[in-house]
Amino acid sequence: MARATVGADRDEPRAAPRPPPAWLGLAFLLVVGSVWHFVHAASGGWAPIGLVAPVNESVWEHTKLVAIPMLLWAAIVGWRTGHMASALVGGVVGGLAGAGLMVVGYYAYVAVLGYGWFPMDIGLFVLCSLAALAVLGRVRLVPARGWLAAALVTAELALFAVLTVAPPDWPVFVPAPR
């Protein structure tokens, strides 16, 4: 005799929660990244916020516009999907990929044009955000352990903090002339 059920059968697998749509991730990164550019100045130059927010106009400091908001977005994705560790690992890897692309892209276009150009900077920021989201989308599908996520997030934040406080004497760390 067939069993009568009310509502969904408890034996049926539930659909996994879906991550937020990619367009929302892009909008988040562009808005938060743009606001992030001014957070250090708005804080009155508060040193602790300068460890993760841009403190000058160097290319290095602008990598924080992608990497740090990417961590925040990854946390939202992890919360939404129930896979926080995998999302945070994807956020770190995606954020660093976007940051690396920003450095390479900036020097590549300046080598071609011979100068920095603000509209190109904005386009590069959008491209780097898209790249970071694409990496997050792939990496978050790989199971990850909580300790790995914690270690990578800590290492990324430490990297930004150390290279902000004691930057090497390399062109990427020198503020652009105004």
ChimeraX attribute file (.defattr): number of C-alpha atoms within 10 A of each C-alpha:
attribute: neighborCount
match mode: 1-to-1
recipient: residues
	/A:1	3
	/A:2	4
	/A:3	5
	/A:4	7
	/A:5	8
	/A:6	6
	/A:7	6
	/A:8	9
	/A:9	11
	/A:10	9
	/A:11	6
	/A:12	7
	/A:13	8
	/A:14	9
	/A:15	6
	/A:16	8
	/A:17	11
	/A:18	10
	/A:19	18
	/A:20	14
	/A:21	9
	/A:22	13
	/A:23	11
	/A:24	11
	/A:25	20
	/A:26	18
	/A:27	13
	/A:28	17
	/A:29	29
	/A:30	20
	/A:31	12
	/A:32	18
	/A:33	25
	/A:34	16
	/A:35	13
	/A:36	22
	/A:37	19
	/A:38	13
	/A:39	19
	/A:40	20
	/A:41	16
	/A:42	11
	/A:43	12
	/A:44	9
	/A:45	12
	/A:46	13
	/A:47	13
	/A:48	11
	/A:49	16
	/A:50	20
	/A:51	21
	/A:52	25
	/A:53	27
	/A:54	24
	/A:55	23
	/A:56	18
	/A:57	15
	/A:58	16
	/A:59	21
	/A:60	25
	/A:61	24
	/A:62	24
	/A:63	26
	/A:64	24
	/A:65	28
	/A:66	31
	/A:67	30
	/A:68	25
	/A:69	24
	/A:70	31
	/A:71	25
	/A:72	16
	/A:73	24
	/A:74	29
	/A:75	21
	/A:76	18
	/A:77	26
	/A:78	22
	/A:79	15
	/A:80	15
	/A:81	17
	/A:82	15
	/A:83	21
	/A:84	22
	/A:85	23
	/A:86	25
	/A:87	33
	/A:88	30
	/A:89	29
	/A:90	32
	/A:91	33
	/A:92	27
	/A:93	24
	/A:94	31
	/A:95	30
	/A:96	22
	/A:97	22
	/A:98	30
	/A:99	27
	/A:100	18
	/A:101	20
	/A:102	25
	/A:103	17
	/A:104	12
	/A:105	18
	/A:106	20
	/A:107	17
	/A:108	12
	/A:109	16
	/A:110	13
	/A:111	11
	/A:112	9
	/A:113	10
	/A:114	10
	/A:115	11
	/A:116	15
	/A:117	12
	/A:118	9
	/A:119	9
	/A:120	14
	/A:121	16
	/A:122	13
	/A:123	11
	/A:124	19
	/A:125	26
	/A:126	20
	/A:127	16
	/A:128	28
	/A:129	31
	/A:130	21
	/A:131	19
	/A:132	28
	/A:133	28
	/A:134	16
	/A:135	20
	/A:136	27
	/A:137	19
	/A:138	12
	/A:139	20
	/A:140	24
	/A:141	12
	/A:142	13
	/A:143	13
	/A:144	18
	/A:145	12
	/A:146	15
	/A:147	10
	/A:148	14
	/A:149	20
	/A:150	14
	/A:151	11
	/A:152	18
	/A:153	18
	/A:154	12
	/A:155	13
	/A:156	19
	/A:157	16
	/A:158	14
	/A:159	13
	/A:160	22
	/A:161	18
	/A:162	11
	/A:163	14
	/A:164	20
	/A:165	11
	/A:166	9
	/A:167	14
	/A:168	11
	/A:169	8
	/A:170	8
	/A:171	11
	/A:172	17
	/A:173	19
	/A:174	16
	/A:175	14
	/A:176	12
	/A:177	6
	/A:178	4
